[in-house]
Amino acid sequence: MDALRLVIGPDPKNIKDRLMPTIAQVLERYKTLFENLNLHSLEEDFLQVFSADVTFKDPFNQVRGLTHLQHIFQDMFSSLEQPQFRILDFAGCNNSGFLEWQLTFKLKAQGATQLIQGVSKITINPHGQVCSHIDYWDTGEYVYAKVPLLGPVIRLINKRLSSQ
């Protein structure tokens, strides 16, 4: 009992605060995970960070469950050359946080490096695991505007809608 008091202090009501990671700790761990993301970390590290019933949404996917989330990132590694995330900033409060990020990659081994910038909102459960991850990024700018037949149309629409 004395050893337990050393860990949680004299007030047992404090135990939840001591054992549950804060959103700041989860965001720091998340930053490290994504900046070092590889096929191996999809298997090992995802189990530590995400809940089994995690919800993931981006402009092209919406899935529930860790296995489905892992499949999305496995597909990313098989479809793209040298995908690399860089977390530019993050902030959080209570059980949710936001990360500003850049993803660089190549479509072909010898192709030009592409860039996507976005923001992710994550929510953690009472165990400090990520239970929701929603990505926000501009598909018009980063995908559709680069498609040969769509690009000129997208740029024309953007020009017409611009105030300048």
PyMOL commands that set and color helices and strands:
alter all, ss='L'
color gray80, all
select helices_A, chain A and resi 2-8+12-19+23-35+39-43+45-49+66-79+139-142+144-146+150-161
alter helices_A, ss='H'
color red, helices_A
select strands_A, chain A and resi 50-57+62-64+81-93+96-106+113-124+130-136
alter strands_A, ss='S'
color yellow, strands_A
deselect
rebuild
show_as cartoon
